[in-house]
Amino acid sequence: MTARLLLLLALALGGGAAAAQEVASAPGAILRGLDKVSGATEDIEIAAGESMAFGRLIVSLTDCRYPAADPSANAYAHLTITDSAAGTVEFDGWMIASSPALSALDDPRYDVWLLRCKSS
């Protein structure tokens, strides 16, 4: 894990106590997508290992994790977001539900952020 990822995870899980907290993996995640041109939003339910289309973007979820002791607390997910028109990867990394700006998608038309992990 890189130093930046460790810092992001520590912030997401409550600062210094992050190292002592156990995390659990969820079977999926719920994301929200915003089309900045039309103003339309869409909730995207995605299972781990799957990909979903949002506009010209293809969103793939590798994993969604949350603190095991408090499932309703902050979640973080590993996402890969590809621009299907350009064939480029626009985002590849961990996104944190409580702080999406720390590691955000940088696209002129679309925003995608993590809302929470999806329980079974």
Secondary structure, 3 states (H helix, E strand, C coil): CCHHHHHHHHHHCCHHHHHHCCEEEECEEEEEEEECCCCCEEEEEEECCCEEEECCEEEEEEEEEEECCCCCCCCEEEEEEEECCCCEEEEEEEEECCCHHHHCCCCCCEEEEEEEEECC
